[in-house]
Amino acid sequence: MPKLSFRIEYQYKDERGILLPVALRYAGRETDFFARVDTGASFCIFQRLHAETVGIAVESGVPTRISTVTGGFLAYAHQVALGVLGIEVEATVYFAEDHAMPRDVLGQTGWLDRMRLALVDHDRRLYLSHYDDPAEDEK
């Protein structure tokens, strides 16, 4: 039976979700913040403030209507370097048009689809590796 291995073991604290530290880089500038893991989110969606901090003109990206349970909002796609717990990938992420959108989420496309992830929520532990890291049975 194959075994999974993980590069990182992370103890998260928040009882209302899984917050992870994010480093977002663009054009030589970087900003750090926390984002929630959301396995139901199709995309990585961040506050407009983070784009502006690294010099991204939000409306220059590809506009996309993001649907939610309570309605939806407009966001713009941009290519960035996205680092989470020291694992960095190039990804298309979305920045909300509205300055008042208060959440940051790590979703499926651009992040989760590039990771190997395990959760033991009872212990509040997250295990993470890049998808291309060798598995235990390949070492």
Accessible surface in RSA format (square Angstrom, percent):
REM  Atomic radii and reference values for relative SASA: ProtOr
REM  Chains: A
REM  Algorithm: Lee & Richards
REM  Probe-radius: 1.40
REM  Slices: 20
REM RES _ NUM      All-atoms   Total-Side   Main-Chain    Non-polar    All polar
REM                ABS   REL    ABS   REL    ABS   REL    ABS   REL    ABS   REL
RES MET A   1   217.72 112.8 145.71  96.4  72.01 171.5 115.81  98.5 101.91 135.0
RES PRO A   2   105.31  76.8  88.30  80.5  17.01  61.8  90.16  74.4  15.15  94.2
RES LYS A   3   136.54  66.6 131.39  80.6   5.15  12.3  79.45  71.5  57.09  60.8
RES LEU A   4   114.98  64.0  89.35  63.9  25.63  64.4  89.35  62.8  25.63  69.0
RES SER A   5    15.21  12.8  10.85  14.5   4.35  10.0  12.54  26.7   2.66   3.7
RES PHE A   6    59.03  29.5  25.75  15.9  33.28  86.6  27.73  16.8  31.30  89.6
RES ARG A   7   133.31  56.0  96.19  49.0  37.13  88.4  58.89  80.5  74.42  45.1
RES ILE A   8    34.13  19.4  29.72  22.1   4.41  10.6  34.11  24.6   0.01   0.0
RES GLU A   9   100.20  57.5  69.31  52.4  30.89  73.5  22.50  43.5  77.70  63.4
RES TYR A  10    52.82  24.7  51.31  29.2   1.52   4.0  33.70  25.3  19.13  23.6
RES GLN A  11    69.29  38.7  58.56  42.8  10.73  25.5  32.42  69.0  36.86  28.0
RES TYR A  12     4.94   2.3   2.91   1.7   2.03   5.3   4.30   3.2   0.64   0.8
RES LYS A  13   161.52  78.8 141.18  86.6  20.34  48.4 120.00 108.0  41.52  44.2
RES ASP A  14    26.66  18.7  13.58  13.5  13.08  30.9  17.54  41.3   9.12   9.1
RES GLU A  15   141.20  81.1 107.26  81.1  33.95  80.8  27.31  52.8 113.90  93.0
RES ARG A  16   191.31  80.3 161.61  82.4  29.70  70.7  78.11 106.8 113.20  68.6
RES GLY A  17    26.59  32.8   0.00   N/A  26.59  32.8  23.03  63.2   3.56   8.0
RES ILE A  18    21.33  12.1  20.08  15.0   1.25   3.0  20.08  14.5   1.25   3.4
RES LEU A  19    53.72  29.9  51.48  36.8   2.25   5.6  51.48  36.2   2.25   6.0
RES LEU A  20     0.00   0.0   0.00   0.0   0.00   0.0   0.00   0.0   0.00   0.0
RES PRO A  21    43.95  32.0  42.21  38.5   1.75   6.4  42.58  35.2   1.37   8.5
RES VAL A  22     3.29   2.2   0.00   0.0   3.29   7.9   1.56   1.4   1.72   4.7
RES ALA A  23    29.96  27.5  27.78  42.9   2.18   5.0  27.78  39.1   2.18   5.8
RES LEU A  24     0.00   0.0   0.00   0.0   0.00   0.0   0.00   0.0   0.00   0.0
RES ARG A  25    91.61  38.5  89.94  45.8   1.67   4.0  23.09  31.6  68.52  41.5
RES TYR A  26    81.65  38.1  75.54  43.0   6.10  15.9  36.98  27.8  44.67  55.1
RES ALA A  27    88.01  80.9  38.53  59.5  49.48 112.6  59.91  84.4  28.10  74.4
RES GLY A  28    81.20 100.1   0.00   N/A  81.20 100.1  38.46 105.6  42.73  95.7
RES ARG A  29   127.25  53.4 122.74  62.6   4.51  10.7  46.97  64.2  80.29  48.7
RES GLU A  30    91.62  52.6  62.32  47.1  29.30  69.8  22.11  42.8  69.51  56.8
RES THR A  31    18.88  13.4  13.45  13.6   5.43  12.9   5.48   7.4  13.39  20.2
RES ASP A  32   102.01  71.5  76.01  75.7  26.00  61.5  33.47  78.8  68.54  68.4
RES PHE A  33    22.94  11.5  11.30   7.0  11.64  30.3  21.00  12.7   1.94   5.6
RES PHE A  34   115.95  58.0 103.54  64.1  12.41  32.3 103.54  62.8  12.41  35.5
RES ALA A  35     0.49   0.5   0.00   0.0   0.49   1.1   0.49   0.7   0.00   0.0
RES ARG A  36    45.44  19.1  45.41  23.1   0.03   0.1  14.89  20.3  30.55  18.5
RES VAL A  37    19.56  12.9   2.00   1.8  17.56  42.3   2.00   1.7  17.56  47.6
RES ASP A  38    55.74  39.0  52.33  52.1   3.42   8.1  11.15  26.3  44.59  44.5
RES THR A  39    74.81  53.2  65.39  66.3   9.42  22.4  32.61  43.8  42.20  63.8
RES GLY A  40    64.60  79.7   0.00   N/A  64.60  79.7  36.22  99.4  28.38  63.6
RES ALA A  41    15.74  14.5   6.87  10.6   8.88  20.2  15.68  22.1   0.06   0.2
RES SER A  42    62.82  53.1  56.96  76.0   5.86  13.5  19.34  41.2  43.47  60.9
RES PHE A  43    54.19  27.1  54.06  33.5   0.13   0.3  54.06  32.8   0.13   0.4
RES CYS A  44     0.00   0.0   0.00   0.0   0.00   0.0   0.00   0.0   0.00   0.0
RES ILE A  45    14.81   8.4  14.66  10.9   0.16   0.4  14.66  10.6   0.16   0.4
RES PHE A  46     0.00   0.0   0.00   0.0   0.00   0.0   0.00   0.0   0.00   0.0
RES GLN A  47    42.55  23.8  42.53  31.1   0.01   0.0   1.75   3.7  40.80  30.9
RES ARG A  48    30.81  12.9  29.46  15.0   1.35   3.2   0.86   1.2  29.95  18.1
RES LEU A  49   106.97  59.6 105.12  75.2   1.85   4.7 105.20  73.9   1.76   4.7
RES HIS A  50    14.51   7.9  14.51  10.1   0.00   0.0  12.34  12.7   2.17   2.5
RES ALA A  51     0.00   0.0   0.00   0.0   0.00   0.0   0.00   0.0   0.00   0.0
RES GLU A  52    73.26  42.1  56.78  43.0  16.48  39.2  32.70  63.2  40.57  33.1
RES THR A  53    56.54  40.2  43.71  44.3  12.83  30.6  42.76  57.4  13.78  20.8
RES VAL A  54     0.67   0.4   0.00   0.0   0.67   1.6   0.00   0.0   0.67   1.8
RES GLY A  55    43.60  53.8   0.00   N/A  43.60  53.8  18.38  50.4  25.22  56.5
RES ILE A  56     6.74   3.8   0.69   0.5   6.05  14.6   2.23   1.6   4.51  12.2
RES ALA A  57    69.30  63.7  54.34  83.9  14.97  34.0  64.96  91.5   4.34  11.5
RES VAL A  58     2.46   1.6   0.16   0.1   2.30   5.5   0.16   0.1   2.30   6.2
RES GLU A  59    86.68  49.8  69.18  52.3  17.50  41.7  47.79  92.4  38.89  31.8
RES SER A  60    88.33  74.6  45.95  61.3  42.38  97.6  44.89  95.6  43.44  60.9
RES GLY A  61    11.80  14.6   0.00   N/A  11.80  14.6   6.20  17.0   5.60  12.5
RES VAL A  62   101.68  66.9  99.57  90.1   2.11   5.1 101.66  88.3   0.02   0.0
RES PRO A  63    83.11  60.6  66.98  61.1  16.13  58.6  67.27  55.5  15.84  98.5
RES THR A  64    36.28  25.8  30.94  31.4   5.34  12.7  29.22  39.3   7.06  10.7
RES ARG A  65   157.93  66.3 134.85  68.7  23.08  55.0  63.00  86.1  94.93  57.5
RES ILE A  66    13.29   7.6  11.47   8.5   1.82   4.4  13.29   9.6   0.00   0.0
RES SER A  67    96.89  81.9  70.61  94.2  26.28  60.5  38.89  82.8  58.00  81.3
RES THR A  68    63.12  44.9  39.23  39.8  23.90  57.0  47.17  63.4  15.96  24.1
RES VAL A  69   159.25 104.8 122.18 110.6  37.07  89.3 130.79 113.6  28.46  77.2
RES THR A  70   134.42  95.6  95.50  96.8  38.91  92.7  79.41 106.7  55.00  83.1
RES GLY A  71    46.25  57.0   0.00   N/A  46.25  57.0  37.56 103.1   8.69  19.5
RES GLY A  72    30.20  37.2   0.00   N/A  30.20  37.2   2.57   7.1  27.63  61.9
RES PHE A  73    41.82  20.9  38.55  23.9   3.27   8.5  41.82  25.4   0.00   0.0
RES LEU A  74    52.03  29.0  47.49  34.0   4.55  11.4  47.49  33.3   4.55  12.2
RES ALA A  75     0.00   0.0   0.00   0.0   0.00   0.0   0.00   0.0   0.00   0.0
RES TYR A  76    19.62   9.2  19.62  11.2   0.00   0.0   5.26   4.0  14.36  17.7
RES ALA A  77    13.09  12.0   8.05  12.4   5.04  11.5   8.18  11.5   4.91  13.0
RES HIS A  78    20.66  11.3  14.01   9.7   6.65  17.0   8.65   8.9  12.01  14.0
RES GLN A  79   105.95  59.2  94.52  69.1  11.43  27.2  58.83 125.2  47.12  35.7
RES VAL A  80     3.32   2.2   0.00   0.0   3.32   8.0   3.32   2.9   0.00   0.0
RES ALA A  81     7.40   6.8   5.52   8.5   1.88   4.3   5.56   7.8   1.83   4.9
RES LEU A  82     0.12   0.1   0.00   0.0   0.12   0.3   0.00   0.0   0.12   0.3
RES GLY A  83     7.81   9.6   0.00   N/A   7.81   9.6   6.85  18.8   0.96   2.1
RES VAL A  84     0.18   0.1   0.07   0.1   0.11   0.3   0.18   0.2   0.00   0.0
RES LEU A  85    33.35  18.6  12.21   8.7  21.15  53.2  23.15  16.3  10.21  27.5
RES GLY A  86    75.51  93.1   0.00   N/A  75.51  93.1  42.17 115.7  33.34  74.7
RES ILE A  87     3.94   2.2   2.75   2.0   1.19   2.9   3.61   2.6   0.33   0.9
RES GLU A  88    85.28  49.0  59.56  45.1  25.73  61.3  24.33  47.1  60.96  49.8
RES VAL A  89    11.94   7.9   5.35   4.8   6.59  15.9  11.94  10.4   0.00   0.0
RES GLU A  90   105.69  60.7  96.48  73.0   9.20  21.9  56.37 109.0  49.32  40.3
RES ALA A  91     0.88   0.8   0.00   0.0   0.88   2.0   0.88   1.2   0.00   0.0
RES THR A  92    46.84  33.3  45.09  45.7   1.75   4.2  27.29  36.7  19.55  29.5
RES VAL A  93     0.00   0.0   0.00   0.0   0.00   0.0   0.00   0.0   0.00   0.0
RES TYR A  94    24.42  11.4  24.42  13.9   0.00   0.0   1.47   1.1  22.96  28.3
RES PHE A  95     0.00   0.0   0.00   0.0   0.00   0.0   0.00   0.0   0.00   0.0
RES ALA A  96     0.36   0.3   0.36   0.6   0.00   0.0   0.36   0.5   0.00   0.0
RES GLU A  97    68.81  39.5  65.06  49.2   3.74   8.9  14.90  28.8  53.91  44.0
RES ASP A  98    80.37  56.3  72.71  72.4   7.67  18.1  27.16  63.9  53.21  53.1
RES HIS A  99   129.24  70.6 103.69  72.1  25.55  65.3  72.26  74.5  56.98  66.3
RES ALA A 100    77.35  71.1  52.35  80.8  25.00  56.9  63.57  89.5  13.78  36.5
RES MET A 101    29.67  15.4  24.42  16.2   5.25  12.5  20.21  17.2   9.46  12.5
RES PRO A 102   103.68  75.6  81.37  74.2  22.31  81.1  86.18  71.2  17.50 108.7
RES ARG A 103   127.36  53.5 123.22  62.8   4.14   9.9  48.56  66.4  78.79  47.8
RES ASP A 104    13.42   9.4   7.72   7.7   5.69  13.5   1.69   4.0  11.73  11.7
RES VAL A 105    19.92  13.1  19.91  18.0   0.01   0.0  19.91  17.3   0.01   0.0
RES LEU A 106     0.59   0.3   0.00   0.0   0.59   1.5   0.00   0.0   0.59   1.6
RES GLY A 107     0.00   0.0   0.00   N/A   0.00   0.0   0.00   0.0   0.00   0.0
RES GLN A 108    77.13  43.1  77.13  56.4   0.00   0.0  18.51  39.4  58.62  44.5
RES THR A 109    66.32  47.2  65.62  66.5   0.69   1.6  40.61  54.6  25.70  38.9
RES GLY A 110     1.01   1.2   0.00   N/A   1.01   1.2   1.01   2.8   0.00   0.0
RES TRP A 111     0.48   0.2   0.48   0.2   0.00   0.0   0.48   0.3   0.00   0.0
RES LEU A 112    36.44  20.3  30.42  21.8   6.02  15.1  30.44  21.4   6.00  16.1
RES ASP A 113    87.32  61.2  51.74  51.5  35.58  84.1  42.49 100.0  44.83  44.7
RES ARG A 114    78.47  32.9  76.30  38.9   2.18   5.2  22.91  31.3  55.56  33.7
RES MET A 115    12.97   6.7   0.05   0.0  12.91  30.7   0.05   0.0  12.91  17.1
RES ARG A 116    29.63  12.4  26.76  13.6   2.87   6.8  21.73  29.7   7.90   4.8
RES LEU A 117    45.02  25.1  14.66  10.5  30.36  76.3  14.66  10.3  30.36  81.7
RES ALA A 118    32.02  29.4  25.60  39.5   6.42  14.6  32.02  45.1   0.00   0.0
RES LEU A 119    73.08  40.7  43.01  30.8  30.08  75.6  43.01  30.2  30.08  80.9
RES VAL A 120    64.29  42.3  60.47  54.7   3.83   9.2  64.29  55.9   0.00   0.0
RES ASP A 121    93.49  65.5  84.66  84.3   8.83  20.9  30.17  71.0  63.32  63.2
RES HIS A 122   170.43  93.1 140.55  97.7  29.87  76.4 113.64 117.1  56.79  66.1
RES ASP A 123    71.00  49.7  59.84  59.6  11.16  26.4  15.75  37.1  55.25  55.1
RES ARG A 124    77.57  32.6  77.57  39.5   0.00   0.0  11.39  15.6  66.19  40.1
RES ARG A 125    79.69  33.5  79.69  40.6   0.00   0.0   4.14   5.7  75.55  45.8
RES LEU A 126     0.00   0.0   0.00   0.0   0.00   0.0   0.00   0.0   0.00   0.0
RES TYR A 127    53.27  24.9  53.27  30.3   0.00   0.0  31.93  24.0  21.34  26.3
RES LEU A 128     0.00   0.0   0.00   0.0   0.00   0.0   0.00   0.0   0.00   0.0
RES SER A 129     1.49   1.3   1.49   2.0   0.00   0.0   0.00   0.0   1.49   2.1
RES HIS A 130    42.04  23.0  42.04  29.2   0.00   0.0  25.51  26.3  16.54  19.2
RES TYR A 131   140.33  65.5 134.22  76.4   6.11  15.9  86.24  64.8  54.09  66.7
RES ASP A 132   113.19  79.3  84.48  84.1  28.71  67.9  33.85  79.7  79.34  79.1
RES ASP A 133    33.07  23.2  27.77  27.6   5.29  12.5  10.41  24.5  22.66  22.6
RES PRO A 134    69.95  51.0  66.44  60.6   3.50  12.7  68.37  56.4   1.57   9.8
RES ALA A 135    16.03  14.7  15.57  24.0   0.47   1.1  15.57  21.9   0.47   1.2
RES GLU A 136    80.03  45.9  72.41  54.8   7.62  18.1  18.97  36.7  61.07  49.9
RES ASP A 137    91.51  64.1  52.58  52.3  38.93  92.0  34.81  81.9  56.70  56.5
RES GLU A 138   125.47  72.0  90.76  68.7  34.70  82.6  38.75  75.0  86.71  70.8
RES LYS A 139   162.53  79.3  93.50  57.4  69.03 164.4  87.10  78.4  75.43  80.4
END  Absolute sums over single chains surface
CHAIN  1 A     7864.9       6062.9       1802.0       4284.6       3580.3
END  Absolute sums over all chains
TOTAL          7864.9       6062.9       1802.0       4284.6       3580.3
